[in-house]
Amino acid sequence: MAEKPEEISKKDYDEMLKEHPEFEHVISRKNWEFIGHSDNGTVNYLWKLWAKNIRKNVSGKLWRRHGGLAGDCIGLGLNKAIIGVGAGPSFNKNKDVLKKLIEWDGVKSWNDRNFIVVASNHQFKPMLSMGIIPDFVVVADGSDVVMEQLTKDIPEEARNVTLLAGLQCSPRTLKKWSKQGRDIRFYIPHTKGLDKAFEEESKQKADPHIILQGGNVINSAWNIGLKFFKSSVFFAVGNDLSFPLRDSLEERRESYYSDGDYSSNAVGTGTGRDEAKCEKMWMSFHLGERLIYTSGLKTQYDVGIDPVGTTYTLWVCKTWLEANVIGMQSKSDVAYHYYNCTEGGIAGVMCKDDSNEGLAKEDNWFLMDEVCKRWHTRTLQDAASEFLKAKDMMKWGLQNKSDAQFATSLVHAN
């Protein structure tokens, strides 16, 4: 049976290598320990605010009015794929396919739906402006910096969108969303002490509601899909964890998000972190148009790599995701699949040698697909086609053993 993400994240590097030798030469000791230090830093900085918000959201009736994901959301994603939509610049490469997919699938009854669309808080309004109404929006920020993204000028047609919110999120933002007539379902981050804050205020057990957030909302959406929705398939769209390299800082800020709106990061109007300033670099991937191999359900591409900018925070989110996807692999056929449909991003782009000399060599880089059978680098169009084909194969009969195993693991959660 596969380990849970929280079980992977608690291990030290030697422990992890002993149980998961596939980590060696994929995630280095230095990088794994950096994730741990980063997580501790975040907790130390935000814990008091998060605990305070949890107490307010419980005592202020938001929790009682809306409840947790562990209630009526259990099993919502059975036999469905979740599309997690981030706000990275690569979203624009997939937006037309995403819109057509939702226009076709979104009009069906829930039982007949193939996809559940979960948008990040930043991408909510840009999707609405395109005529795409997500099923859910996920938010994790404890401050009011996301207030306008979620509550300002929201059209009536988005009334049925449900907010998947960390209970540590800003009570002011959550109250405004609720007063506008939209629903909320809560989760609790796996952060030491927050469970006690919840249990003391609510007189309920925290365990059923806890997930690992993984540093950003798309990682949170993946874990929500696994734990609560019971979906075995996740498509990541616009989860760049990087931004294009530009000559000036202003140009980097403009290209940081797909909609060009940098206000949530800016000094004075947002967090003030100004992440586009960071000069850390990594390789992103691009997929050639020419198919070079096709066999059954699996598709490969001509793959190229390009340098992009990133931040230490985003890089931690990337490495956390990769470590947990690899770590959850079992020797048996555990039914989960992560589709990376973020062409132009850094997730799943690995290196054998992370020294300065190694990073400069093109043959040092590889895709995570080579070491993890649960990770699939695809265009959104191909990912959707594979999933729908698997469902058809299950419905009309399977052709051969290997295709049968792959289709079964795609369609049925374990």
C-alpha positions as CSV (number, residue, x, y, z in Angstrom):
1,M,0.0,0.0,0.0
2,A,1.3,3.5,-0.8
3,E,2.4,5.8,1.9
4,K,0.6,8.9,2.7
5,P,2.3,12.3,1.8
6,E,2.6,13.2,5.4
7,E,4.5,9.9,6.1
8,I,7.0,10.7,3.4
9,S,7.6,14.2,4.5
10,K,8.4,13.3,8.1
11,K,11.3,11.0,7.1
12,D,14.9,12.1,7.2
13,Y,17.0,11.5,4.1
14,D,18.7,8.3,5.1
15,E,15.4,6.8,6.2
16,M,13.8,7.7,3.0
17,L,16.6,6.2,0.9
18,K,16.4,3.0,2.8
19,E,12.7,2.6,2.0
20,H,12.7,4.4,-1.4
21,P,16.0,3.8,-3.1
22,E,14.5,5.4,-6.2
23,F,15.1,8.8,-4.6
24,E,18.8,8.5,-5.0
25,H,20.2,10.7,-7.8
26,V,16.7,12.2,-8.1
27,I,16.4,14.3,-5.0
28,S,19.6,15.1,-3.2
29,R,20.2,15.2,0.5
30,K,20.9,19.0,0.3
31,N,17.6,19.6,-1.4
32,W,15.6,17.4,0.9
33,E,17.0,19.1,4.0
34,F,16.3,22.5,2.4
35,I,12.6,21.6,2.2
36,G,12.6,20.7,5.9
37,H,14.3,24.0,6.9
38,S,11.9,26.0,4.7
39,D,8.8,24.3,6.1
40,N,10.0,25.0,9.7
41,G,10.6,28.6,8.7
42,T,7.1,29.0,7.3
43,V,5.5,27.4,10.4
44,N,7.5,29.6,12.8
45,Y,6.5,32.8,10.9
46,L,2.8,32.0,10.3
47,W,1.8,29.8,13.1
48,K,0.3,32.4,15.4
49,L,-1.7,34.1,12.6
50,W,-3.0,30.7,11.4
51,A,-4.0,29.5,14.9
52,K,-5.8,32.8,15.5
53,N,-7.7,32.6,12.2
54,I,-8.7,29.0,13.0
55,R,-10.2,30.0,16.3
56,K,-12.0,32.9,14.7
57,N,-13.4,30.8,11.9
58,V,-14.7,28.2,14.3
59,S,-16.1,30.5,17.0
60,G,-17.5,32.9,14.4
61,K,-19.8,30.2,13.0
62,L,-18.2,29.8,9.5
63,W,-17.2,26.3,10.4
64,R,-20.6,25.3,11.6
65,R,-22.3,27.0,8.7
66,H,-20.2,25.4,6.0
67,G,-18.3,22.4,7.4
68,G,-15.3,20.4,6.3
69,L,-14.4,18.5,3.1
70,A,-14.6,15.4,5.2
71,G,-18.4,15.7,5.1
72,D,-20.4,15.7,1.9
73,C,-17.3,15.9,-0.4
74,I,-16.1,12.4,0.2
75,G,-16.0,10.4,-3.0
76,L,-17.1,13.3,-5.3
77,G,-14.2,12.5,-7.7
78,L,-14.7,8.8,-8.1
79,N,-14.0,7.9,-11.7
80,K,-13.3,11.5,-12.5
81,A,-10.1,13.4,-13.2
82,I,-9.4,16.6,-11.3
83,I,-8.0,19.5,-13.3
84,G,-6.0,21.8,-11.0
85,V,-5.7,25.2,-12.7
86,G,-2.8,27.5,-11.6
87,A,-2.1,31.1,-12.6
88,G,1.4,30.5,-14.2
89,P,2.1,32.0,-17.6
90,S,1.8,28.6,-19.3
91,F,-2.0,28.6,-18.6
92,N,-2.3,30.6,-21.8
93,K,-1.0,27.6,-23.8
94,N,-3.9,25.5,-22.5
95,K,-6.8,27.8,-22.0
96,D,-8.5,27.1,-25.3
97,V,-8.4,23.3,-24.8
98,L,-9.5,23.8,-21.2
99,K,-12.5,25.9,-22.3
100,K,-13.6,23.4,-24.9
101,L,-13.2,20.5,-22.5
102,I,-15.4,22.3,-19.9
103,E,-18.0,23.4,-22.4
104,W,-18.4,19.8,-23.5
105,D,-18.2,18.1,-20.1
106,G,-19.6,20.8,-17.7
107,V,-23.2,20.5,-19.1
108,K,-23.5,16.9,-18.1
109,S,-25.1,15.6,-14.9
110,W,-22.6,15.1,-12.1
111,N,-22.7,11.3,-12.4
112,D,-21.8,11.5,-16.1
113,R,-19.0,14.1,-15.7
114,N,-15.5,13.2,-16.5
115,F,-13.6,16.1,-15.0
116,I,-13.7,18.3,-11.8
117,V,-12.2,21.8,-12.3
118,V,-10.4,23.3,-9.3
119,A,-9.0,26.8,-9.8
120,S,-6.4,28.6,-7.8
121,N,-7.6,31.8,-6.1
122,H,-5.5,33.9,-8.5
123,Q,-6.9,32.2,-11.6
124,F,-10.6,32.3,-10.5
125,K,-11.5,35.7,-12.1
126,P,-9.4,35.2,-15.2
127,M,-11.2,32.0,-15.9
128,L,-14.6,33.6,-15.3
129,S,-13.7,36.4,-17.8
130,M,-13.1,33.6,-20.4
131,G,-16.5,32.1,-19.7
132,I,-15.0,29.2,-17.7
133,I,-16.8,28.5,-14.4
134,P,-14.7,26.2,-12.2
135,D,-16.4,23.8,-9.8
136,F,-14.2,24.8,-6.9
137,V,-11.6,27.4,-6.0
138,V,-8.9,26.5,-3.6
139,V,-7.2,29.1,-1.2
140,A,-4.6,28.8,1.5
141,D,-3.5,32.4,2.3
142,G,-4.0,33.5,5.9
143,S,-4.1,37.2,5.0
144,D,-6.6,39.4,3.1
145,V,-4.3,39.7,0.0
146,V,-6.7,37.4,-1.9
147,M,-9.8,39.4,-1.0
148,E,-10.3,41.1,-4.4
149,Q,-9.4,37.9,-6.3
150,L,-12.3,36.0,-4.6
151,T,-15.0,38.6,-3.8
152,K,-14.8,41.7,-6.0
153,D,-17.0,41.9,-9.2
154,I,-17.9,38.2,-9.2
155,P,-20.7,37.5,-11.7
156,E,-24.0,35.8,-10.7
157,E,-23.2,32.8,-12.8
158,A,-20.4,31.9,-10.4
159,R,-22.8,31.6,-7.5
160,N,-22.5,27.8,-7.3
161,V,-18.7,27.8,-7.1
162,T,-17.5,26.3,-3.8
163,L,-14.4,27.6,-2.0
164,L,-12.0,24.9,-0.7
165,A,-10.4,26.9,2.1
166,G,-7.8,26.2,4.7
167,L,-9.4,26.9,8.1
168,Q,-6.4,29.1,8.7
169,C,-7.5,31.5,6.0
170,S,-8.5,35.1,6.6
171,P,-11.9,35.3,8.4
172,R,-12.7,38.6,6.7
173,T,-12.2,37.1,3.2
174,L,-14.2,34.0,4.1
175,K,-17.1,35.9,5.6
176,K,-17.4,38.1,2.5
177,W,-17.4,35.1,0.2
178,S,-20.1,33.5,2.4
179,K,-22.2,36.6,2.6
180,Q,-22.2,36.7,-1.3
181,G,-24.1,33.4,-1.1
182,R,-21.3,31.0,-2.1
183,D,-20.4,27.8,-0.2
184,I,-17.2,26.9,1.5
185,R,-15.7,23.5,2.5
186,F,-12.7,23.6,4.9
187,Y,-9.5,21.6,5.4
188,I,-6.8,22.0,8.0
189,P,-3.1,22.2,7.2
190,H,-0.8,19.5,8.6
191,T,1.0,22.0,10.8
192,K,2.0,21.2,14.4
193,G,-0.4,22.9,16.8
194,L,-3.1,23.8,14.4
195,D,-4.9,20.6,15.2
196,K,-5.0,21.5,18.9
197,A,-6.3,25.0,18.1
198,F,-9.1,23.5,16.1
199,E,-10.0,20.8,18.7
200,E,-10.0,23.2,21.6
201,E,-12.3,25.6,19.8
202,S,-14.6,23.1,18.1
203,K,-14.6,20.2,20.5
204,Q,-14.1,17.9,17.4
205,K,-11.3,15.7,16.2
206,A,-9.0,17.4,13.6
207,D,-7.6,14.3,12.0
208,P,-10.4,13.7,9.4
209,H,-9.9,17.3,8.0
210,I,-6.0,17.4,7.8
211,I,-4.0,17.5,4.6
212,L,-0.5,18.5,3.6
213,Q,-0.6,21.7,1.6
214,G,2.7,21.3,-0.1
215,G,3.4,25.0,-0.2
216,N,1.0,26.1,-2.9
217,V,-2.7,25.8,-3.8
218,I,-2.2,23.3,-6.7
219,N,-0.3,20.9,-4.4
220,S,-3.2,21.4,-1.9
221,A,-5.7,20.6,-4.7
222,W,-3.8,17.4,-5.5
223,N,-4.0,16.2,-1.9
224,I,-7.7,17.3,-1.6
225,G,-8.4,15.2,-4.6
226,L,-6.7,12.1,-3.2
227,K,-8.0,12.3,0.4
228,F,-11.5,13.7,0.1
229,F,-12.7,13.4,-3.5
230,K,-11.1,9.9,-3.9
231,S,-10.0,10.8,-7.4
232,S,-7.1,8.7,-8.8
233,V,-6.1,11.2,-11.6
234,F,-4.9,14.8,-11.3
235,F,-4.1,17.1,-14.2
236,A,-1.9,20.1,-13.3
237,V,-2.4,23.1,-15.6
238,G,-0.7,26.5,-15.2
239,N,1.4,25.2,-12.3
240,D,4.6,26.7,-13.7
241,L,6.4,27.3,-10.4
242,S,8.6,29.6,-12.5
243,F,8.4,32.6,-14.8
244,P,10.0,33.6,-18.1
245,L,13.4,35.2,-18.0
246,R,13.1,38.9,-19.0
247,D,15.6,41.7,-19.3
248,S,14.0,44.0,-16.7
249,L,12.4,43.4,-13.3
250,E,9.2,45.1,-14.5
251,E,9.0,42.7,-17.5
252,R,9.4,39.7,-15.1
253,R,6.6,41.0,-12.9
254,E,4.3,41.4,-15.9
255,S,5.1,37.8,-17.1
256,Y,4.9,36.2,-13.6
257,Y,1.1,35.4,-13.9
258,S,-0.8,34.5,-17.0
259,D,-3.1,37.5,-16.6
260,G,-0.2,39.9,-15.9
261,D,-1.7,41.0,-12.6
262,Y,1.2,41.2,-10.1
263,S,-0.7,43.2,-7.4
264,S,-1.0,40.4,-4.9
265,N,2.9,40.2,-4.8
266,A,3.6,43.9,-4.9
267,V,4.8,46.2,-2.1
268,G,1.8,48.2,-0.8
269,T,-1.0,46.3,-2.5
270,G,0.0,42.7,-1.8
271,T,2.4,40.5,0.2
272,G,5.4,42.6,-0.7
273,R,7.4,39.5,-1.4
274,D,8.1,40.7,-5.0
275,E,9.2,37.2,-6.0
276,A,10.1,38.2,-9.6
277,K,13.2,39.8,-8.1
278,C,14.7,36.4,-7.4
279,E,17.5,35.4,-9.7
280,K,17.3,31.6,-9.1
281,M,17.1,29.6,-12.4
282,W,16.0,26.1,-13.3
283,M,15.1,24.3,-16.5
284,S,11.6,24.2,-17.9
285,F,10.4,21.7,-20.5
286,H,8.7,22.2,-23.9
287,L,7.1,19.5,-26.0
288,G,7.7,19.3,-29.7
289,E,4.7,19.0,-32.0
290,R,6.0,15.9,-33.7
291,L,5.0,12.6,-32.1
292,I,7.9,10.2,-32.1
293,Y,6.3,7.2,-30.4
294,T,2.8,5.9,-29.8
295,S,2.0,2.6,-28.0
296,G,-1.4,1.9,-26.5
297,L,-2.4,4.7,-24.2
298,K,1.1,6.1,-23.8
299,T,2.4,9.0,-25.8
300,Q,5.9,10.5,-26.0
301,Y,7.2,13.8,-27.6
302,D,10.3,15.5,-28.7
303,V,11.2,17.2,-25.5
304,G,13.4,20.3,-25.1
305,I,14.5,22.3,-22.1
306,D,14.8,26.1,-21.6
307,P,16.1,28.1,-18.6
308,V,13.5,30.1,-16.6
309,G,13.4,32.1,-13.5
310,T,12.1,30.7,-10.2
311,T,12.1,31.5,-6.5
312,Y,13.3,29.4,-3.5
313,T,9.7,29.1,-2.4
314,L,8.4,27.9,-5.7
315,W,11.4,25.5,-6.0
316,V,10.5,24.0,-2.6
317,C,6.9,23.5,-3.8
318,K,8.2,21.7,-6.9
319,T,10.5,19.4,-5.0
320,W,7.9,18.7,-2.3
321,L,5.5,17.5,-5.0
322,E,8.1,15.4,-6.8
323,A,9.2,13.8,-3.5
324,N,5.7,12.9,-2.5
325,V,4.6,11.5,-5.9
326,I,7.7,9.3,-6.0
327,G,7.5,8.4,-2.4
328,M,3.9,7.3,-2.8
329,Q,4.9,4.8,-5.5
330,S,4.4,1.3,-4.3
331,K,5.7,-1.9,-5.7
332,S,2.1,-2.8,-6.6
333,D,-0.2,-1.0,-9.0
334,V,-1.5,1.8,-6.7
335,A,-4.2,3.7,-8.5
336,Y,-3.1,7.3,-8.8
337,H,-1.7,9.2,-11.7
338,Y,-0.3,12.8,-11.8
339,Y,-0.4,14.4,-15.3
340,N,1.9,17.4,-15.6
341,C,0.2,19.5,-18.3
342,T,2.2,22.6,-17.5
343,E,4.5,23.0,-20.6
344,G,7.0,25.8,-19.8
345,G,7.1,25.0,-16.1
346,I,9.8,23.3,-14.0
347,A,7.8,20.6,-12.2
348,G,9.1,17.2,-13.2
349,V,12.3,18.6,-14.7
350,M,15.0,16.7,-12.8
351,C,18.8,16.8,-12.7
352,K,21.3,14.0,-11.9
353,D,23.9,16.5,-10.5
354,D,22.8,19.7,-8.9
355,S,26.3,21.2,-8.6
356,N,27.0,24.4,-10.5
357,E,29.0,22.4,-13.0
358,G,26.3,19.8,-13.4
359,L,23.5,22.3,-13.9
360,A,25.2,23.7,-16.9
361,K,25.3,20.4,-18.8
362,E,22.3,19.7,-21.0
363,D,22.6,15.9,-20.7
364,N,22.3,16.3,-16.9
365,W,18.6,17.0,-17.2
366,F,15.7,14.5,-17.5
367,L,12.0,14.2,-17.0
368,M,10.5,12.6,-13.9
369,D,8.6,10.2,-16.2
370,E,11.8,8.2,-16.4
371,V,11.9,7.4,-12.7
372,C,8.2,7.5,-11.7
373,K,5.5,5.4,-13.4
374,R,2.8,7.6,-11.8
375,W,4.0,10.8,-13.3
376,H,3.1,11.7,-16.9
377,T,4.3,14.7,-18.9
378,R,1.6,15.5,-21.4
379,T,-0.3,18.3,-23.1
380,L,-3.7,18.9,-21.6
381,Q,-5.3,17.6,-24.8
382,D,-3.4,14.3,-24.7
383,A,-4.0,13.8,-21.0
384,A,-7.7,14.2,-21.4
385,S,-7.7,11.9,-24.4
386,E,-5.8,9.2,-22.4
387,F,-8.3,9.4,-19.5
388,L,-11.4,9.3,-21.7
389,K,-9.9,6.4,-23.7
390,A,-9.3,4.5,-20.5
391,K,-13.0,5.1,-19.5
392,D,-14.2,3.8,-22.9
393,M,-12.0,0.8,-22.6
394,M,-13.4,0.0,-19.2
395,K,-16.9,0.4,-20.6
396,W,-16.6,-1.5,-23.9
397,G,-14.0,-4.1,-23.0
398,L,-10.2,-4.2,-22.7
399,Q,-7.9,-5.2,-25.5
400,N,-4.8,-6.5,-23.7
401,K,-3.4,-7.0,-20.3
402,S,-1.0,-3.9,-20.1
403,D,-3.7,-1.6,-21.4
404,A,-6.2,-3.1,-19.0
405,Q,-3.9,-2.5,-16.0
406,F,-3.3,1.1,-17.1
407,A,-6.9,1.8,-17.8
408,T,-8.1,0.3,-14.5
409,S,-5.6,2.3,-12.5
410,L,-6.7,5.5,-14.3
411,V,-10.4,5.1,-13.8
412,H,-10.7,3.4,-10.4
413,A,-9.3,4.9,-7.2
414,N,-7.7,2.6,-4.7
